[in-house]
Amino acid sequence: MGWLERLRARLRFPRDSIAPPAAEAEAAGDASSTADAWDPAAEDPVVLPPSDTLDLHAFAPREAASAVREFLDEACRSGRRRIRIVHGKGIGVQRAMVRRILREDPRVRDYGDAGDPGGWGATVATLEPPGDHGDSQEVLIRDMEDEEQK
């Protein structure tokens, strides 16, 4: 399961998941709207659309590199030209990992610190216009995954 699917799974909730307080439901004579009668399996989840921002705080450190790569793939597929990756300030390990991935990816035109109040806790990147990066990108990803496993 990719980072987007994991994030969507974490953010799914039924549309009617906010039940009225039991007293209000009883006063209205509607026992089916109490929280006890709610069946989450019967509800359609709300699915959030992809964003131009990835916040790595939601991922375990071991998942961060693959989350960044999958986010980059999704951003390119959806035609985004500018993305923002929030890695936090910390001691710079996540920031270095994010920038290494961006530096090595041929679809990234440039990157740098976010100029907003987040400052160096986030990196923004400009992506190349959609084009054919197919084979070279797949080889690059395989090489990077092999390198990480060593």
N, C-alpha and C positions, 0 to 999 in steps of 0.2 A: 504494500500500500504506500503510495507516495505521500509527500508532505501535505499536498493540497487535500487529499482524501482524509488524512489523519486530522487536519485542522477542521475540515467540514464536519467530520464525525464528532469532534469535540464541541462544535458550535451548533449542532442540530438540536432543535427543540420543537415540540408540537406547537402549531399556531394557537391553539386554545389551551395552552398549558397553564395559563394563569387563571385559576378557578376563583370564583367569588368566595368570600368568607362563608363558612358553613351557616352562620346565623342569617345572612342575607339570602342564601339559597333556600334555607328552610322557610323563611318568611315569605319567599316567593312561591313556595310549594313545589320547588323543582329539585327533587332529590338526586336527579341524574347529573346535576351540575356541581355537586360537591367533589372535593378532591379525592374522596374514597372511590368514587365511581369512574374516575378518569382512567382511560385505557390508552397508554402511550403507543402501543402497537397499532392502534386503529387510526392514528393521526398521521397526516402528511408532514414531513419535516420541512423546516424553512432552510433553504440552501443559499448561502451567501455567495455572491459572485466573486471571481478573483479580483484582487486588489493590486495596486501598484506598489504596495508596501508589504514587506515581510518582517515580522517581529520575531527574532530568534529567542526571545525570552520564553516563548511557548514551547520550545524544544529542548530536549536533553542535549548536552554537548556532543554526544556521539552521533546525534541525528542532524546536527547543524549543517555540515557540509553537503549532505545529500538534499537537505531542505533547500539550501541556496541553489544548488544545481537544478532541482526540479522547479523552483520558483523562476529561475532564469529561463528555463525551457518554456514554461507556461506564459511568461511575459512575452517571449518571442513569438509563440504561437498566436497569442491574442493581439499582436501588433503594437504592443506598448513600446514607446521610445525612451521613456525615463522611468526608472524604478528606484525605490528606497529600501535599504535593508538596515533594520535596527538591530545592532549587535550589543549595545551597551558600552559603557566606558571601561569599567573593570581594569584589568592589567594589559589588555590589548590582544589576547589570544584569539578571540572570535573575530576581531577587526582584521587581524593579519590573515586569518583563514579566508574571510570574505574577500579581501582584496587580492589574495593569491588566485582564487577562483575567477574573479573578474578580470584580472590581468592576463590569465591564460586562455580566456574564452574569446574566440575571434569575433563573436557577435557584439562584444562590448567596445564601444568607441572610446569612452573615457569614464573616469570615476573619481570621486573625492569626498571630502567631508560634507555632510549636510550643512547648509548655511543657516538652518533654523536654530531655535533654542536647544535642540538636541545636540548640536555641534558635532564633536567627534564621536558621539555615541551612535551615530548612524552614517551610512555611506550611501551616496546617490550615484547612479550610473546612467549614462546615456548609451542606448543600444543602437546598433547599426540599423538602417532601414531593412525591412524584410527582404530576404534574398536567399540564395542557395548556399547554406553552410553545412549541409547534410553530412557527407562523409568525414570531412575534417573534424566536425564537432563530435561525432561518434567515436572516432579514434582518440581524440583528446580526453573524452570522458573515461574511456576504458583505461587509458594511460594513467589518469589521475586516480582512479579507483585502485588500480594495481599498486600505485605508489603508496596509497593510504594503508593498504593491507600489509605492507612490509614492516 
